[in-house]
C-alpha cells in the first residue's frame, strides 16, 4: 500500500512518468513502475483495475474522485519526514529484537569494539 496524498509537483512528475510508461517498452515500463514505487511510494495497483493499463488520464480520474489528494508541499514534506522517522524507529526496534534473540549481530557495536581494540593496540 502506497501513499494517497501528494503535492501538485509530485502529481505533475507522476503524470509524466505514467505517460512515459504508456509509450515505453516492457523494460522501460518496469523501470517507471519501480521509480513510482521507490521515489513517490505510488503503487499503480492501489488505483487501477487489474489487467488494465494505468495512464495519466486515470491519474486525473483518481484525483477527481478523491482517491488521490493533492496537498501543499510543506504538508507533504512533513508527512514524509514523520514516515521516515517511523521507519527508522521500526528498523531500530527490529534490529534490537533480533540482536537480543541472537538472530543478528549489531554490526555497529562490533565495528566500535574493533576500532577501540585497534586504537588501544596501535601504540
C-alpha positions in Angstrom: 0.0 0.0 0.0 1.5 3.3 -1.1 0.7 6.9 -0.4 -2.6 8.6 -1.4 -1.6 12.2 -0.7 0.8 14.1 -3.0 1.9 17.6 -3.8 1.0 19.2 -7.1 4.6 19.0 -8.2 4.7 15.3 -7.4 1.4 14.7 -9.4 2.9 16.5 -12.4 6.0 14.3 -12.3 3.9 11.1 -11.7 1.8 12.1 -14.7 4.8 12.5 -16.9 6.2 9.1 -15.8 2.9 7.4 -16.5 2.9 8.9 -20.0 6.4 7.6 -20.5 5.3 4.2 -19.2 2.4 4.0 -21.7 4.8 4.7 -24.6 7.7 2.6 -23.4 9.0 -0.9 -23.9 8.3 -3.6 -21.3 11.7 -2.9 -19.7 11.0 0.9 -19.6 7.6 0.3 -18.1 9.2 -1.8 -15.3 11.7 1.0 -14.6 9.0 3.6 -14.5 6.9 1.5 -12.1 10.0 1.0 -9.9 10.6 4.7 -9.9 7.0 5.4 -9.0 7.1 2.9 -6.1 10.5 3.9 -4.7 10.6 7.6 -5.2 7.0 8.5 -4.8 5.6 5.5 -2.9 3.0 5.4 -5.7 1.7 1.9 -6.4 -0.4 1.7 -9.5 -2.1 -1.4 -8.2 -3.7 0.8 -5.4 -5.7 2.7 -8.0 -6.3 0.7 -11.2 -8.4 -2.2 -12.3 -6.2 -5.3 -12.6 -5.2 -6.1 -16.1 -6.0 -2.6 -17.4 -3.2 -0.1 -18.2 -3.0 2.9 -15.9 -2.1 6.2 -17.6 -2.1 9.9 -16.9 -5.9 10.1 -17.6 -6.5 7.5 -15.0 -4.4 9.5 -12.5 -6.6 12.6 -13.2 -9.7 10.5 -12.7 -8.4 9.3 -9.3 -7.8 12.9 -8.3 -11.3 13.9 -9.4 -13.0 11.1 -7.5 -10.9 11.7 -4.3 -8.8 8.5 -4.3 -5.7 10.8 -4.5 -5.5 14.0 -2.6 -3.3 17.0 -3.5 -1.8 18.8 -0.5 0.7 21.7 -0.3 4.4 20.9 -0.4 5.1 21.7 3.2 2.4 19.3 4.4 3.8 16.5 2.1 7.4 17.1 3.3 6.2 16.9 6.9 4.4 13.7 6.2 7.5 12.2 4.5 9.7 13.2 7.5 7.3 11.6 10.0 7.1 8.4 7.9 11.0 8.2 7.6 11.3 8.7 11.4 8.8 5.9 12.0 10.6 3.6 9.6 13.9 4.3 11.3 12.4 3.6 14.8 10.8 0.4 13.5 14.1 -0.8 12.0 16.0 0.0 15.2 13.4 -1.9 17.2 13.6 -4.9 14.8 17.4 -4.9 15.0 17.3 -4.7 18.8 14.9 -7.6 19.0 17.0 -9.7 16.5 20.2 -8.9 18.4 18.5 -9.8 21.8 17.3 -13.1 20.3 20.6 -13.9 18.8 19.3 -13.9 15.2 21.5 -11.0 14.2 24.7 -9.2 15.2 24.8 -5.5 15.8 27.5 -4.6 13.4 27.7 -1.0 14.6 28.7 -2.3 18.0 31.2 -4.8 16.5 32.7 -2.0 14.5 33.0 0.2 17.6 34.7 -2.6 19.5 37.1 -3.3 16.6 38.0 0.4 16.4 38.6 0.5 20.1 40.8 -2.6 20.1 43.0 -1.3 17.3 43.2 2.2 18.8 44.5 0.7 22.0 46.9 -1.8 20.4 48.2 0.5 17.7 50.7 2.1 20.0 
